[in-house]
């Protein structure tokens, strides 16, 4: 199973002026049934969409199934997207709703194995011999703590620390002021410190 939350390109949201026409063309071609255009849209957005799914559901074992549902909905509804510039927020809404639905349909508290979690994150740093020797237990502890965060805090935390998005990028996607994003991230880190007290060296 290839359940990886791939990193998104840092420049995804920083060159909107230059990219808007290219995006408009790409969306238009995909709406007209172009498979290459559709594939390019997936490649460009799949990483952060998968992170949104994890951030909302908190379940790595949900990511593959929910992502498939998301893209199925995208192609079914793509023709209704009138403004390609809104593609990111439109995708976010679909991914978030699909993750919520999946979480309601399944037991969100079921234990998830370490290997499955690590694969879902696609953190290749844990695959090196040196890190595997000393870091896997710490990595598992951290991942479980992130999983236990309330979705309100987990969602921006995942985008910030797994996708390396800026506060402004997160705020744009979630429809929040930068100050609110910062507050939620501070709270997320505080909760993590409380959960990890005595388990991880400060």
TORSEVO-560535 format. One record per residue: residue in three letters; x, y, z of N, C-alpha, C in turn; residue number from 1. Coordinates in pm, whole numbers, plus 32768, in hexadecimal, padded with zeros to 4 digits. Layout:
# TORSEVO-560535
[pt Ala, [X, Y, Z], [X, Y, Z], [X, Y, Z], NUM]
...
END
This chain:
# TORSEVO-560535
[pt Unk, [8055, 7F88, 8000], [8000, 8000, 8000], [8057, 807C, 8000], 1]
[pt Unk, [803C, 80D6, 7FAA], [8089, 8152, 7FA5], [8037, 81C1, 7FE5], 2]
[pt Unk, [8047, 81D0, 8069], [7FF8, 8232, 80B3], [8051, 82A0, 80E3], 3]
[pt Unk, [8076, 82F9, 808D], [80D6, 8360, 80B1], [809B, 83EA, 80A3], 4]
[pt Unk, [80BD, 843B, 8108], [8097, 84C7, 80FF], [8110, 8510, 80C9], 5]
[pt Unk, [8114, 8524, 8048], [818A, 8561, 800C], [8191, 85F5, 8028], 6]
[pt Unk, [820B, 862B, 8034], [8219, 86BB, 804A], [81EC, 8709, 7FD1], 7]
[pt Unk, [81A9, 8777, 7FEA], [8180, 87CC, 7F7B], [81EE, 8830, 7F5D], 8]
[pt Unk, [81EF, 8866, 7EE6], [8255, 88C6, 7EC0], [823D, 8949, 7F08], 9]
[pt Unk, [82A8, 8981, 7F43], [829A, 89FB, 7F90], [8266, 8A6D, 7F3B], 10]
[pt Unk, [8280, 8A6A, 7EBA], [8256, 8AD8, 7E65], [81C8, 8ACF, 7E35], 11]
[pt Unk, [8180, 8A66, 7E60], [80F8, 8A50, 7E2E], [80A0, 8ACB, 7E3B], 12]
[pt Unk, [80AD, 8B13, 7EAC], [804E, 8B7E, 7EC7], [808F, 8C08, 7EC3], 13]
[pt Unk, [810B, 8C10, 7E94], [8152, 8C8F, 7E9A], [815F, 8CD5, 7E15], 14]
[pt Unk, [8136, 8C96, 7DA8], [8144, 8CD3, 7D24], [80BF, 8CD6, 7CDD], 15]
[pt Unk, [8057, 8CFE, 7D27], [7FCF, 8CFA, 7CF1], [7FBF, 8D4E, 7C74], 16]
[pt Unk, [8001, 8DC1, 7C72], [7FF1, 8E1B, 7BFF], [8023, 8DD9, 7B7F], 17]
[pt Unk, [8096, 8D96, 7B8A], [80CF, 8D56, 7B15], [8085, 8CD6, 7AF0], 18]
[pt Unk, [8051, 8C92, 7B55], [8019, 8C0E, 7B3E], [7F85, 8C0C, 7B1B], 19]
[pt Unk, [7F3F, 8C7B, 7B31], [7EAE, 8C77, 7B24], [7E81, 8C53, 7A97], 20]
[pt Unk, [7EC5, 8C88, 7A31], [7E9E, 8C68, 79A8], [7EBD, 8BD7, 7986], 21]
[pt Unk, [7F31, 8BA8, 79B6], [7F55, 8B1C, 799D], [7EF2, 8AC0, 79E3], 22]
[pt Unk, [7EC9, 8AE5, 7A5D], [7E68, 8A95, 7AA7], [7DE1, 8A97, 7A60], 23]
[pt Unk, [7DBA, 8B0C, 7A30], [7D3B, 8B18, 79E9], [7D39, 8ABC, 796E], 24]
[pt Unk, [7DA8, 8ABC, 7925], [7DB2, 8A68, 78AE], [7DAD, 89D4, 78D3], 25]
[pt Unk, [7DF7, 89B1, 793E], [7DFD, 8925, 796A], [7D74, 88F4, 7996], 26]
[pt Unk, [7D2E, 8943, 79E5], [7CA9, 891E, 7A14], [7C49, 8911, 799E], 27]
[pt Unk, [7C52, 8971, 7940], [7BFB, 896E, 78CC], [7C11, 88EF, 787B], 28]
[pt Unk, [7C8F, 88C8, 7869], [7CAE, 884F, 781D], [7C7A, 87D3, 7866], 29]
[pt Unk, [7C8A, 87D3, 78EB], [7C59, 8761, 7939], [7BC1, 8759, 7933], 30]
[pt Unk, [7B80, 87CC, 7935], [7AEE, 87CF, 792B], [7ABD, 879A, 78A5], 31]
[pt Unk, [7B12, 87A8, 7840], [7AEF, 8777, 77BB], [7B17, 86E6, 77A5], 32]
[pt Unk, [7B4B, 86A6, 780F], [7B69, 8617, 7808], [7BF9, 85F4, 77EA], 33]
[pt Unk, [7C54, 8655, 77F2], [7CE1, 8637, 77D8], [7D1D, 85E7, 784B], 34]
[pt Unk, [7D48, 856D, 7830], [7D84, 851A, 7898], [7E0A, 8550, 78C7], 35]
[pt Unk, [7E63, 857E, 786B], [7EE1, 85B8, 7899], [7ECC, 862F, 78F6], 36]
[pt Unk, [7E6A, 8682, 78D7], [7E4D, 86F6, 792D], [7E1B, 86C7, 79B5], 37]
[pt Unk, [7DC5, 8662, 79B5], [7D93, 862C, 7A33], [7E04, 85F1, 7A86], 38]
[pt Unk, [7E5D, 85A7, 7A45], [7ECF, 856D, 7A8C], [7F29, 85D8, 7AC7], 39]
[pt Unk, [7F3B, 8644, 7A7C], [7F90, 86B1, 7AAE], [7F50, 86F5, 7B27], 40]
[pt Unk, [7ECC, 8704, 7B24], [7E87, 873F, 7B98], [7E9A, 86E8, 7C14], 41]
[pt Unk, [7E91, 8665, 7C02], [7EA5, 860B, 7C73], [7F33, 8617, 7CA8], 42]
[pt Unk, [7F96, 8611, 7C4E], [8021, 8619, 7C7A], [803D, 869A, 7CC5], 43]
[pt Unk, [7FFF, 8707, 7C98], [8019, 878A, 7CD3], [7FDB, 879A, 7D5D], 44]
[pt Unk, [7F6E, 8752, 7D77], [7F22, 876C, 7DF1], [7F13, 86F3, 7E4D], 45]
[pt Unk, [7F3C, 867E, 7E21], [7F21, 8606, 7E70], [7F65, 8609, 7EF9], 46]
[pt Unk, [7FE1, 863B, 7EFF], [8029, 863A, 7F7E], [7FE1, 8684, 7FEC], 47]
[pt Unk, [7FBC, 8702, 7FD2], [7F7B, 8750, 803C], [7EEC, 8722, 8055], 48]
[pt Unk, [7EA8, 86ED, 7FEC], [7E21, 86B8, 8001], [7E26, 8643, 8063], 49]
[pt Unk, [7E8A, 85ED, 8054], [7E98, 857B, 80B0], [7EB8, 85AA, 813D], 50]
[pt Unk, [7F04, 8616, 8148], [7F22, 864D, 81CC], [7EA4, 8687, 820D], 51]
[pt Unk, [7E4F, 86C6, 81BD], [7DD0, 86F9, 81F0], [7D7C, 8684, 8225], 52]
[pt Unk, [7D77, 8618, 81DA], [7D2A, 85A3, 8206], [7D5D, 8572, 828C], 53]
[pt Unk, [7DE1, 8566, 829A], [7E19, 8539, 8319], [7DFE, 859F, 8388], 54]
[pt Unk, [7E10, 861F, 8367], [7DFC, 8686, 83CC], [7D6F, 8686, 8404], 55]
[pt Unk, [7D0D, 8668, 83AF], [7C81, 8667, 83DB], [7C5D, 85E3, 841E], 56]
[pt Unk, [7C80, 8574, 83DE], [7C55, 84F1, 8410], [7CB0, 84BC, 847E], 57]
[pt Unk, [7D31, 84E1, 8479], [7D8D, 84AD, 84DD], [7DA7, 8419, 84CF], 58]
[pt Unk, [7D8F, 83E3, 845A], [7D9B, 8353, 8445], [7DE9, 8335, 83C5], 59]
[pt Unk, [7E67, 830C, 83D1], [7EB3, 82E9, 8359], [7E72, 827B, 8307], 60]
[pt Unk, [7E2A, 8220, 834A], [7DED, 81B1, 8300], [7D74, 81DE, 82AF], 61]
[pt Unk, [7D4B, 825C, 82BF], [7CDC, 8291, 8270], [7D0C, 82D2, 81EE], 62]
[pt Unk, [7D8B, 82F7, 81E8], [7DB9, 8352, 8180], [7DA0, 831F, 80F3], 63]
[pt Unk, [7DC8, 82A3, 80D7], [7DBB, 826F, 804E], [7D2A, 826D, 8020], 64]
[pt Unk, [7CD3, 8233, 8074], [7C46, 8226, 804D], [7C05, 82AE, 803C], 65]
[pt Unk, [7C1F, 8308, 809B], [7BE0, 838C, 8093], [7C17, 83D9, 801B], 66]
[pt Unk, [7C98, 83CF, 8001], [7CD2, 8415, 7F8E], [7C90, 83E6, 7F0C], 67]
[pt Unk, [7C77, 8364, 7F01], [7C35, 8332, 7E89], [7BA8, 836C, 7E7D], 68]
[pt Unk, [7B63, 8376, 7EEF], [7ADD, 83B0, 7EEE], [7AE3, 8443, 7EC6], 69]
[pt Unk, [7B48, 8489, 7EF8], [7B57, 8517, 7ED9], [7B68, 852C, 7E44], 70]
[pt Unk, [7BC6, 84E1, 7E08], [7BE0, 84F6, 7D79], [7B6A, 84C9, 7D24], 71]
[pt Unk, [7B21, 8464, 7D51], [7AA8, 843B, 7D08], [7A42, 84AD, 7D09], 72]
[pt Unk, [7A33, 84EE, 7D7D], [79D7, 855F, 7D86], [7A07, 85D5, 7D32], 73]
[pt Unk, [7A8B, 85EA, 7D33], [7AC3, 8659, 7CE7], [7AA0, 864B, 7C53], 74]
[pt Unk, [7AB7, 85D5, 7C1B], [7A9C, 85C5, 7B8B], [7A07, 85C9, 7B6D], 75]
[pt Unk, [79B7, 859E, 7BCD], [7927, 85A2, 7BB9], [78F3, 8631, 7BBB], 76]
[pt Unk, [7931, 8685, 7C0E], [78FE, 870C, 7C25], [7953, 877A, 7BE6], 77]
[pt Unk, [79C1, 8753, 7BA3], [7A1D, 87B8, 7B6E], [79D8, 881A, 7B10], 78]
[pt Unk, [7977, 87EA, 7AC5], [7931, 8842, 7A68], [78E7, 88B3, 7AAC], 79]
[pt Unk, [78CA, 88A3, 7B2E], [7882, 890C, 7B77], [78DF, 897A, 7BAA], 80]
[pt Unk, [7963, 8964, 7B9F], [79C2, 89C9, 7BCD], [79CD, 8A37, 7B64], 81]
[pt Unk, [7997, 8AAC, 7B83], [7993, 8B1A, 7B23], [7A13, 8B6D, 7B25], 82]
[pt Unk, [7A52, 8B77, 7B99], [7ACA, 8BCB, 7BA7], [7B40, 8B74, 7BCC], 83]
[pt Unk, [7B98, 8B52, 7B6D], [7C0C, 8AFD, 7B8A], [7C66, 8B35, 7BF9], 84]
[pt Unk, [7C63, 8BB9, 7C0E], [7CB6, 8BF3, 7C77], [7C8B, 8BC3, 7D01], 85]
[pt Unk, [7C10, 8B8E, 7D09], [7BDD, 8B5D, 7D88], [7BF1, 8AC5, 7D97], 86]
[pt Unk, [7C41, 8A8B, 7D3E], [7C53, 89FB, 7D3F], [7C85, 89C9, 7DC6], 87]
[pt Unk, [7CE5, 8A0F, 7E01], [7D20, 89E0, 7E7F], [7CB7, 89DA, 7EEF], 88]
[pt Unk, [7C6B, 8A45, 7F00], [7C07, 8A46, 7F6A], [7B97, 89E3, 7F4C], 89]
[pt Unk, [7B77, 89D1, 7ECC], [7B11, 8971, 7EA2], [7B3E, 88E3, 7EC4], 90]
[pt Unk, [7BBB, 88C3, 7EA4], [7BF3, 8840, 7EC4], [7BF6, 882A, 7F5B], 91]
[pt Unk, [7C1E, 8892, 7FA3], [7C25, 8888, 8035], [7B9C, 8863, 806F], 92]
[pt Unk, [7B35, 88A5, 803E], [7AAE, 888A, 8070], [7A86, 87F9, 8057], 93]
[pt Unk, [7AA2, 87C7, 7FE0], [7A80, 873D, 7FBE], [7ACE, 86DC, 8016], 94]
[pt Unk, [7B51, 86F4, 8024], [7BA6, 869A, 8074], [7B7D, 869C, 8107], 95]
[pt Unk, [7B61, 8711, 813B], [7B3C, 871C, 81C8], [7AB8, 86D5, 81E3], 96]
[pt Unk, [7A55, 86EB, 818E], [79D3, 86AB, 81A1], [79DD, 8613, 8195], 97]
[pt Unk, [7A2E, 85E5, 8136], [7A3E, 8554, 8125], [7A81, 8516, 819E], 98]
[pt Unk, [7AE4, 855D, 81D6], [7B29, 852A, 824D], [7ACB, 8526, 82C5], 99]
[pt Unk, [7A79, 858C, 82D3], [7A17, 858E, 8341], [79B6, 851A, 8334], 100]
[pt Unk, [7983, 8505, 82BA], [7926, 8496, 82A3], [7966, 8410, 82C4], 101]
[pt Unk, [79E4, 83FE, 829D], [7A2A, 8380, 82B8], [7A3C, 836D, 834D], 102]
[pt Unk, [7A5C, 83D9, 8392], [7A70, 83D0, 8422], [79F0, 83AD, 846C], 103]
[pt Unk, [7980, 83DD, 843A], [7900, 83BF, 8479], [78D5, 8330, 845F], 104]
[pt Unk, [7903, 82F9, 83F0], [78D8, 8273, 83C8], [792B, 8205, 8408], 105]
[pt Unk, [79A0, 8228, 843E], [79F8, 81C0, 8472], [7A25, 81E2, 84FF], 106]
[pt Unk, [7A59, 8181, 8543], [7A87, 8195, 85CC], [7B0B, 81DF, 85CD], 107]
[pt Unk, [7B06, 8260, 85F5], [7B7C, 82B5, 85EE], [7BE4, 8292, 8657], 108]
[pt Unk, [7BBF, 823D, 86B7], [7C1C, 821F, 8724], [7C69, 819D, 8711], 109]
[pt Unk, [7C51, 8159, 86A1], [7C97, 80DA, 868C], [7D2D, 80F1, 8683], 110]
[pt Unk, [7D78, 809B, 86C3], [7E0B, 80A9, 86C5], [7E42, 8097, 8638], 111]
[pt Unk, [7EA9, 80E4, 8619], [7EEA, 80DC, 8596], [7F7B, 80B5, 85AC], 112]
[pt Unk, [7FA9, 8055, 855E], [8032, 8026, 856D], [8098, 808F, 8543], 113]
[pt Unk, [810E, 8085, 857B], [817A, 80E3, 855E], [819F, 80E4, 84CB], 114]
[pt Unk, [81AE, 806D, 848E], [81D7, 806A, 8402], [8171, 80B0, 83A9], 115]
[pt Unk, [80F1, 809D, 83C6], [8088, 80DB, 8376], [808D, 8172, 8385], 116]
[pt Unk, [80A5, 81A1, 83FF], [80AD, 8231, 8416], [8126, 826C, 83CE], 117]
[pt Unk, [8198, 822A, 83DC], [8210, 825D, 839D], [8201, 8262, 8306], 118]
[pt Unk, [81C5, 81FA, 82CB], [81AE, 81F8, 823B], [8151, 8268, 8211], 119]
[pt Unk, [80EB, 8281, 8262], [808A, 82E9, 823F], [80CC, 8371, 8239], 120]
[pt Unk, [812A, 8389, 8293], [816F, 8409, 8291], [81DA, 840E, 8226], 121]
[pt Unk, [820F, 8399, 81FF], [8277, 8399, 819A], [82F4, 83DF, 81C8], 122]
[pt Unk, [8312, 83DA, 824A], [8388, 841D, 8281], [8401, 83C6, 826A], 123]
[pt Unk, [8447, 83E1, 81FE], [84B8, 838B, 81D9], [852B, 8395, 823D], 124]
[pt Unk, [852B, 83FB, 8291], [8596, 8407, 82F2], [8597, 8391, 8352], 125]
[pt Unk, [8524, 8355, 8369], [851E, 82E4, 83C6], [8551, 8265, 8385], 126]
[pt Unk, [856C, 826A, 8302], [8596, 81F2, 82BB], [862E, 81E1, 82BD], 127]
[pt Unk, [8678, 8248, 82E0], [8709, 823C, 82E0], [8733, 81E0, 8352], 128]
[pt Unk, [87A2, 8195, 8342], [87CE, 8138, 83AB], [87E4, 817C, 8431], 129]
[pt Unk, [8826, 81F0, 842F], [8845, 8234, 84AD], [87C5, 825C, 84F5], 130]
[pt Unk, [8767, 8298, 84AB], [86EB, 82C4, 84EB], [8696, 824E, 8513], 131]
[pt Unk, [8698, 81E5, 84C1], [864B, 816D, 84E4], [867C, 8132, 8567], 132]
[pt Unk, [86FF, 813D, 857F], [873A, 8102, 85F7], [8713, 814D, 8675], 133]
[pt Unk, [8707, 81D2, 866C], [86F2, 8220, 86E6], [8673, 8272, 86E8], 134]
[pt Unk, [8632, 8281, 8672], [85C5, 82E0, 866B], [853A, 82AB, 8656], 135]
[pt Unk, [852B, 822A, 8637], [84A6, 81F9, 8616], [8445, 8203, 868B], 136]
[pt Unk, [8474, 81E3, 8703], [841C, 81E9, 8777], [83EF, 8278, 8792], 137]
[pt Unk, [844E, 82D7, 8788], [842C, 8364, 879A], [83CA, 8391, 872F], 138]
[pt Unk, [83E4, 8368, 86B3], [838D, 838E, 8643], [82FF, 835B, 865A], 139]
[pt Unk, [82F5, 82DE, 8688], [8271, 82A4, 86A2], [8228, 82F0, 870F], 140]
[pt Unk, [8270, 8317, 8776], [8234, 8362, 87E5], [8201, 83E9, 87B4], 141]
[pt Unk, [8250, 842B, 8763], [8228, 84AE, 872E], [81AD, 84A2, 86D4], 142]
[pt Unk, [81AC, 843C, 867E], [813B, 842B, 8623], [80BA, 840D, 866F], 143]
[pt Unk, [80C6, 83BD, 86D7], [804F, 839E, 8726], [801B, 841A, 876E], 144]
[pt Unk, [8078, 846E, 8799], [804F, 84EA, 87DB], [8009, 8546, 8778], 145]
[pt Unk, [803E, 8551, 8700], [7FFE, 85A4, 869A], [7F74, 856D, 867A], 146]
[pt Unk, [7F6A, 84E9, 8672], [7EE9, 84A9, 8654], [7E82, 84CB, 86BF], 147]
[pt Unk, [7EAF, 84DD, 873B], [7E54, 84F7, 87AB], [7E28, 8589, 87B4], 148]
[pt Unk, [7E68, 85E1, 8767], [7E40, 866D, 876A], [7DB1, 867E, 8737], 149]
[pt Unk, [7D65, 86DB, 8771], [7CE1, 86FB, 8736], [7CF4, 872C, 86A7], 150]
[pt Unk, [7C96, 870D, 8650], [7CA3, 8732, 85C2], [7CB9, 87C8, 85B0], 151]
[pt Unk, [7C7F, 8817, 860A], [7C8D, 88A9, 8602], [7D1F, 88D3, 8600], 152]
[pt Unk, [7D72, 888A, 864A], [7E00, 88AA, 8653], [7E54, 884F, 85F9], 153]
[pt Unk, [7E27, 87D3, 85E7], [7E75, 8774, 8597], [7E7E, 87A0, 8505], 154]
[pt Unk, [7E11, 87D7, 84D0], [7E0E, 87FA, 8442], [7E78, 8862, 841E], 155]
[pt Unk, [7E7E, 88D6, 8463], [7EE9, 8934, 8442], [7F74, 88FF, 8467], 156]
[pt Unk, [7F7C, 88AD, 84D0], [7FFD, 8876, 84F8], [8037, 881D, 848A], 157]
[pt Unk, [7FE3, 87C8, 8450], [8010, 876E, 83E5], [803E, 87BF, 836B], 158]
[pt Unk, [7FF1, 8824, 8346], [8017, 8875, 82D2], [809A, 88C0, 82EB], 159]
[pt Unk, [80AC, 88ED, 8367], [8125, 8939, 8387], [81A0, 88E0, 838F], 160]
[pt Unk, [8195, 8871, 83D9], [820C, 8823, 83F8], [8223, 87AB, 839E], 161]
[pt Unk, [81BE, 8780, 8355], [81D2, 8713, 82F4], [81DA, 8747, 8266], 162]
[pt Unk, [818E, 87AF, 8248], [818F, 87E8, 81C2], [81E5, 8866, 81B7], 163]
[pt Unk, [8212, 889A, 822B], [826B, 890E, 822F], [822A, 898B, 81F3], 164]
[pt Unk, [81A8, 899B, 8208], [8163, 8A12, 81D8], [8179, 8A85, 8238], 165]
[pt Unk, [8175, 8AFE, 8205], [817F, 8B75, 8259], [80FA, 8B8F, 82A0], 166]
[pt Unk, [80FD, 8BE5, 8305], [8082, 8C09, 834A], [801F, 8C48, 82E7], 167]
[pt Unk, [8052, 8C9B, 828E], [7FFB, 8CDE, 822C], [7FB8, 8C78, 81CF], 168]
[pt Unk, [8003, 8C14, 81A3], [7FCC, 8BAE, 814C], [7F5F, 8B5E, 8193], 169]
[pt Unk, [7F7A, 8B3B, 8211], [7F17, 8AF0, 825F], [7E9A, 8B44, 8274], 170]
[pt Unk, [7EAE, 8BC3, 8296], [7E3D, 8C1C, 82AC], [7DE8, 8C2B, 822F], 171]
[pt Unk, [7E2A, 8C35, 81BC], [7DE0, 8C43, 813D], [7D8B, 8BC8, 8124], 172]
[pt Unk, [7DC4, 8B53, 813D], [7D7B, 8AD7, 8123], [7D07, 8AC3, 8185], 173]
[pt Unk, [7D22, 8ADD, 8205], [7CBD, 8AC3, 826B], [7C5C, 8B37, 827E], 174]
[pt Unk, [7C77, 8BA7, 823C], [7C20, 8C1B, 824B], [7C2E, 8C5B, 82D3], 175]
[pt Unk, [7CA9, 8C5E, 8306], [7CC3, 8C94, 838B], [7D29, 8D05, 8384], 176]
[pt Unk, [7D1F, 8D68, 83DF], [7D88, 8DCD, 83E9], [7E0B, 8D8B, 8414], 177]
[pt Unk, [7E7A, 8DC4, 83EB], [7EFD, 8D8D, 840F], [7F0B, 8D82, 84A7], 178]
[pt Unk, [7ED6, 8DE5, 84EF], [7EDF, 8DE4, 8581], [7E99, 8D6A, 85BC], 179]
[pt Unk, [7E28, 8D44, 8580], [7DDF, 8CCE, 85B0], [7E2E, 8C4F, 8594], 180]
[pt Unk, [7E6B, 8C49, 851E], [7EC0, 8BD6, 84FD], [7F31, 8BCB, 8562], 181]
[pt Unk, [7F71, 8C3A, 857E], [7FE0, 8C3A, 85DE], [7FB1, 8C0C, 8668], 182]
[pt Unk, [7F3D, 8C3D, 8692], [7F07, 8C17, 8715], [7EED, 8B82, 871C], 183]
[pt Unk, [7EB3, 8B4B, 86B1], [7E94, 8ABC, 86B1], [7F12, 8A67, 86AF], 184]
[pt Unk, [7F78, 8A96, 8668], [7FF6, 8A4C, 8666], [803B, 8A50, 86EE], 185]
[pt Unk, [8035, 8AC3, 872E], [806E, 8ACE, 87B6], [8026, 8A6E, 8814], 186]
[pt Unk, [7FA2, 8A6B, 880A], [7F53, 8A12, 885E], [7F71, 8980, 883E], 187]
[pt Unk, [7F81, 8960, 87BE], [7FA2, 88D6, 8797], [8027, 88AC, 87D3], 188]
[pt Unk, [808B, 8904, 87CC], [810E, 88E2, 8803], [8108, 88D2, 889A], 189]
[pt Unk, [80B6, 8926, 88DB], [80A8, 891D, 896C], [8068, 8898, 8993], 190]
[pt Unk, [8000, 8872, 894A], [7FBF, 87F2, 8965], [801F, 877D, 8950], 191]
[pt Unk, [806F, 8787, 88E6], [80D0, 871D, 88CB], [8137, 8713, 893B], 192]
[pt Unk, [8166, 8787, 896A], [81C6, 8786, 89D8], [818B, 8743, 8A53], 193]
[pt Unk, [810C, 875F, 8A6E], [80C9, 8723, 8AE2], [80BC, 868C, 8AD1], 194]
[pt Unk, [8097, 8661, 8A57], [8086, 85D2, 8A3E], [810B, 8588, 8A41], 195]
[pt Unk, [8177, 85CD, 8A1A], [81F9, 858B, 8A0E], [824F, 859C, 8A8A], 196]
[pt Unk, [821A, 85E2, 8AEF], [8268, 85F9, 8B69], [828D, 8573, 8BA6], 197]
[pt Unk, [830E, 8562, 8BBF], [833E, 84E4, 8BF9], [8358, 8477, 8B95], 198]
[pt Unk, [832F, 848E, 8B17], [8345, 8429, 8AAF], [83B3, 8451, 8A4E], 199]
[pt Unk, [83C4, 84D5, 8A3E], [8427, 850A, 89E1], [8477, 8573, 8A29], 200]
[pt Unk, [84FA, 8573, 8A14], [854F, 85D6, 8A54], [852D, 8660, 8A20], 201]
[pt Unk, [852A, 86C2, 8A78], [850B, 874C, 8A50], [857B, 8784, 89FB], 202]
END
